[in-house]
Amino acid sequence: MVSTNTSDFLSNLHDSLLVMIISLLPFKESVRTSVLSKRWRHLCRETTSLVFKESEFAEPTRHDSAFLVGVMLDWVSKFTGKVIENFEIHLSQPRGFEGDIMCLTEFATSRQVKSFVLDFSDHNHGSLVNSFVMDCMLRCQYRQRKELDASHLFFNLLYVRSLTVCSFFLQVIQDCDDPMALHDPMKTRHLVLRTNVQPKDLRGINIFLNSCPELESLTFDLVTTSRFVIVRSPWVIDPLAHWLTSEAYECLEKTLKVVKVKNFRGSSNELHLLQYLLRTGRVLERVELYEAKGLDHEEKTWIIAGVDEFQKNLKKASSPLKITLYNA
């Protein structure tokens, strides 16, 4: 009886409302609605939320990556909607699919996407795109094939309001000529950077801060590298000196109100970055630090001491700023 009533209720809804309901479902569940009836068969093709996660299809391998890319391309080719609220690509092995990624990015932005996620992190191994050796391979391929032109990519993202990118893009953008003047200012209001704030990512962080003059919230989703992977930076950068000499960008002086740091461990690189943001963030209202899971008592004590040091001794540019540490 309940099932029948639910079915009758849904049948009486307009297609636009059904699309809204479908868009709230996980992507694979939204696809399953196509078998409910003839009316539902094509409604899922209008969903406003497209989230392609490699982990939802199979264990990430080269074959599985190719399969997911094929699924994404097929799906967007049959998409019948006009607007996309949320578009996400989670792909651990992007090498060889640069042109496809560019096409998917152009598709999303052509539908006025509001929230966009490009994540090439390897979540199974808790590391970024595997190692410095893999980074070099990817970089060489990008230069040779020129299929993923960073300036073109960022031009497509100019009007995205909520943007998430991983360490890979923080590094790729640095290879452009005059990366600080790649394009017009981005309209991004909410930015998430998946990074371990190692030296190889720092200039990329600067580029994003410079490119987003209207930024209101900035989140660092810190990614720890695998203990079996040695990450070497191709740039000789001292993090302390880097942040001490970095300028205060427009967003830091006028719009940035909230900074969040997830998986916070209180490392020197993290603290140097935080000190820079506190010194230059003139309108900052909140800094929220979320402890990483699995920390021992000594590590937790270290974090608490570091935060207390900020509170007591660091001269902050914004007087109403509140720093909060959350336990894992």
N, C-alpha and C positions, 0 to 999 in steps of 0.2 A: 504493500500500500504506500509506504513511504517513497519507494523507488518510482512508482507510478505518478505520485503527486509531484515529485521532483522533476520527472520527465515532462509532465504537463506544464509545470511552471516555466521550465527552460524553453519549451516550445513556443510559449507566448511572448518571449523576449525578442526584441529587435536584433538583427544581426550585429549591429554596432555594439550592443551590450554583451552579446555572446563573445565577440572578439576581445572585449575588455576582460571578461572572465578568463578566457583562454590565455591571454597575455600575462595573467597573474600566476599561471601554472609553471612548474619547471618545464624546460623546453621539450624533453622527451615525453612528458605527460601531455603537453599541448598537441603533440603530433598524434598521440593515441586517440584524441577526440575525433579524428577524421573517420574512424570506423563506426561511430555512433549511428549515423544515418546519412542519407544523401545530402541533406541540408548542411551537415557538419563537415562534409568531405573536404571542402575547400576553405572553410573558415580559418583553419589553423595557418593557412598561407597569408593571412592578414595580421597575424600576431604582431604586436608592437614591441615584443621583447625576444630577441634572438641571442641565445647564449650557447655557444659551441664549446664544450669542454671535452678535451681528449679523454679525460679520466672516465667519462660517462659512456664511452664506447668500448674501450679495451685498455689493456696495459700499453703505455706509449712505446711504440716501436716505429721504425721507418715506414713499415707497411701500414700501420694504424694511422700514422700522420697523413699519409697519402689518402687513405680512406676518408678521414675527417675532412680534409681539404676538398675532396670530391663531393662529400655530403653538403658542405657549405656552399660550393659553387652551384650545385644542383638546386639547392633550396632558394638561393637568391634569384636564380634564373626564373623560378616559378612564383616568386613573391608577388602578391597582388595588392598589398597594402600601399598606402601613400606615405605614412610616417612611421619612423622607428624611434621609440623612446629609449631603448637600451639595446646595445649591440656588443657582444663580447666574443673574443677569440682567445682561447687558452690552448696553446700548441707548444709542446716542449721541443720539437725538432723542426724549426722553420726553414732550415737550409734546403734550398732547391725549390721552395714555394714562394719566393719573393714576389714574382709577378702576380701570383694568385692573391697574396696578401694585399698588394696594392689595389687590385680589382675589388676585393671585398671592402677595403677602406673607402674607395670611391663610391661603391654602392651604398654603404651606410650613410655617408655624408650627403649623398644625393637625396636621401630620404629624411633629411634634417635631423639626424640622430642627436639626441640630447646627452646620453651617457654612453661613453665608448671605452672599452677595455681591450688593450693589447698586451697579453701576458705570455711571454715565452719562457717562463720559469719552469724548471723541472721539479714539480711538487713531490714526486715520488722519492726523490733523493735529497730534497730540502736544499737544493742548490740552484743557482742561476744557470743560464745556458751553459752547462756543464763545466767548462774550464777555459783558461786563457787560450789554450790551443784551439778549442772549438771557436772561441771568439775570433781568433785570427783567421780561421777558415771561413767563417761567415763574412768577415770584413773583406777578405780577398774576393770572395764570390760577389759581394755587392759591388765592389769597384770594377770588376771585370765585366759583369753582366749589366750593371747599371739599371737593373729592373726595379730596385727599390731606392729611388732617389729621395734622400731624406728631406730635401727642401720641398719636393712635390708632396711627400707624405704630410708634412706639417701644414702646407697650404690647404690640404683637404681637411685638416683638423681645426682650422681657424675658428669655426663657430660652434664647436662642441663645448657645452657648458660643464659637463662632468667628464673628466678624462683620467684613465688609469694606464700607466705604462710601466714596463719593467726595465731592469738595468740595461738590457740589450739596446734599447732606444736611447738611453742616456749616453751610451758610448758611440753609437752610430752617428748621432747628430753632431758629434765633435769633429768628424772627419770632413764636414762641409767647409767650403771657403767662407770665411767671415760668418760663422754660425750665429753670432749675436744679432745679425741683421738679415736673417733669412727671409722674413716675411713681415706682413703687417701684424700688429698686436693680436694675440689670440683672445677669444672671448671666454676662455675657461674660468669658471668661478670655483670649481672644486677639483683639486688635483691630488691623485694618489700615485706615489712613486714606490714601486717594489724594488728595493735596493738594499745592499749591505753597507752603503756609504763608504766604500773603499775608495782609494785615490782615483781609480779609473772612472768612477762615476761622478766625481765632484764638479767637473766643468759642465757636464750635462745637466746637473742640478741648477747651476748658475744660469744656463741657457733657458731652462724652463721658467725660472723666477723672472728673468728679464723679459720673456715672451708673454707672460700672463699678467698684465698690469691691473686687471680687475679681480685677481684671485682673492677669494674670501676664506677658503679653508685649504689647508695643506696637510696631507697625511703621508707619513713614511711607514710603509709596511715592510719592516726590516726582515730580510731573508738571510738566514745563516748559510754559509757555504759548508759543504760536506767535509768532514775531517780527512777524507781521502783525496780531496782535490786541493791542489796548490794553485792559488790564484795570484798571478803576477801582473802588475800594472805596466802597460807600455809607456806611461807618462810618469816622470819623476816629480811627484807632488807631495809636499809636506802638508798634511791636513790642517795643522795648527796655523801655519803661515798662510795657507790658502784662504781660510775663513777670516783671519785677521785683516787680510788685504782686500777681501771681496767688498764691492760697493753695496750700498743699500738700494735695492731696486724699487721701482715705483709701487709695486704691490705691498712691499714691506712698510712703506711710508704712508700709504693711503687706504688700503683695503683689507689686508690680511688680518683676520681676527682670531682664527682658530688654527692651532697646530696640534696634530696628533702623532704620536710615535707608538706603533704597535711592535710587540716583541722586543721591548726595550731591555738592554742588558747593561747599560751604563759604561760602554766601552769608550775609550778616548776619542775615537772617530765620531761617535754619537754625541758626546759631550761638546766637542769642538763645534759641531754643527748647531747644537742647541744654543750655545753661547752666542754664536753669530746671529741667530734668529732673535734672541732676547735683546741683544745690543741694538739691532736695527729695526725691529718690529715696533713701530711707533703707535700702531692702533691695536696691537695684540690684546685680546681679552682673556683667552684661555690657552694653556698648554697642557695637554693631557698625555700622560705617559702610562703605557700599559705594559706591565712586566711580562717578560718572556716566560713561558712555562718551563718547569723542570729546573729552576734555579735552586741552588743549595743555600743554606743559611748565610754563609760567608758572602755569596754573591748578592743576596738580598740586602745584607747590611751595607755592602759597598754602594748599591744603588741608592739606598735611603740617605747615606752620608753625602753622596754627590748631589742629590736633589736639595738637601738641606743647605749645602754650600751655595747653590744657586739662589735659594730664597734669601739667605742672609747677606751674602757678599757681592754678588754680581749686580752691577748697575744696569737696570732694565730701562729700555727706552719708553715703555708704557707703564705708567704708575698703577693703573687698575688691574694689571695682569695677574692672573691666578694660575699657579702651577699645581697640578694634582697628579699624584701617583696612585695607580690602581694595581691591586694585587692580581696575580694571574688566577 
